[in-house]
Amino acid sequence: MSAISGMTGFGRADGAHGDWTWSVEARSVNGRNLEVRFRGPPGFDGLERHAKTAAQARLNRGQVTLGVQAKRADPGAASLKVNQDILARYLALANQLAEEGATPPSADGLLSLRGVLEAPEEIDDPEARAAVEAAMAASIDQAFDALKVSRDREGSQLLPVVTDFIVRIAALVAQAETEAAAQTDAIRERFTRRMTELAPDAPGLEDRIFLEAASLATKADVREELDRLAAHVASARELLRQPPAGRKLDFLMQEFMREANTLCSKSATTALTGIGLELKAVIEQLREQVQNVE
């Protein structure tokens, strides 16, 4: 049997390139469809598109949040660059003011003026930034791979639980079939006793009892419901062999419950009603587990 996947998981990857370092975290929870939310550093516009493409390649359902936290190492004074053009303008203006009696500027005063010193962020090479973005994208892939492993692990834990519920449903359907076989006799006996008590000397009583009992038995016939429940059990087992099965299992749970409700409404015996109610409880428990299946 192929392993199913869950929808809850976590994946992380760290990376570095040049003076950049970053961490990527991918989380997912249950969701009817695949929804990807991205948070990343400014200036790396292609990462969000890459994240959504990477998620779609690996996942089918779930609400996914992916965050990239990046920082650049402090370049220090040695990495700073002096903008000679701006510095020359400041010097020309300072000399003009000095000729008019102002105090000549100091070196540290000139360097503190806006635009004189340029940090690496201000003189970033587009090719260098593209290389950093590509390395971050690779880390996003790694985080999604780790997330997929986490979701597969959850699926391996879900599989025996879901399988056990299906086995219990199959057993209850078998019990219902046995009880339903005796339902016609129970209806006839109950109707005969009641009619005999109410009108013991009525002409044609035996024929009337037969016709009315047959009519009641037809209304209480649950053969079709039991056949459909058995077919749903077979379908559920087949779906578990063909993941991703979550959406189809969601729909199948509705069909299971519909047949169980009809079985209870048509039941003519306390025993069959009890089986139907237990069947509904197990189906609801299975439905809760199916919500976690991708």
KAWOWO-V280751 format. One line per field, one symbol per residue. ss: DSSP state (h for helix, s for strand, l for the rest). psi: psi as a letter, one per 40 degrees, with the letter a starting at -180 (. if undefined). burial: b if it has 9 or more other C-alpha atoms within 8 Angstrom, else e. Layout:
# KAWOWO-V280751
ss->???
psi->???
burial->???
This chain:
# KAWOWO-V280751
ss->lllllsllsssssssssllssssssssssllllssssssllllllhhhhhhhhhhhhhlllsssssssssssllllhhhlsslhhhhhhhhhhhhhhhhlllllllhhhhhlllllsslhhhhllhhhhhhhhhhhhhhhhhhhhhhhhhhhhhhhhhhhhhhhhhhhhhhhhhhhhhhhhlhhhhhhhhhhhhhhhhllllllhhhhhhhhhhhhhhhlllhhhhhhhhhhhhhhhhhhlllllhhhhhhhhhhhhhhhhhhhhhlllhhhhhhhhhhhhhhhhhhhhhllsl
psi->hihiiaehiiiiiiiihbeiiiihhhiiiiidihhhhhhiiiegdeddddddddddedidiihhhhhhhiihihdiddeihhgddddddddddddddddeeihiiidddddeihedhhiddefhhddddddddddddddddddddddddddddddddddddddddddddddddddddddddeddddddddddddddddgdehifdddddddddddddddehedddddddddddddddddeegiheddddddddddddddddddddeheidddddddddddddddddddddeeh.
burial->eebbbbbbbbbbbbbbeeebbbbbbbbbbbbeebbbebebeeeeeebbebbbebbbebbbbbbbbbbbbbeeeebeeeebeebeebbeebeeebbebbeeeeeeeeeeebeeeeebbbbbeeeeeeeebeebbebbbebbbbbbbbbbebbbbbbbebbebbbebbebbbebbebbbebbeebbebbbeebbeebeeeeeeeeebeeebbebbbebbeebbbeebbebbbebbeebbebbbebebbeebbebbebbbebbbbbbebbbeeebbebbbbbbebbbbbbebbbbbb
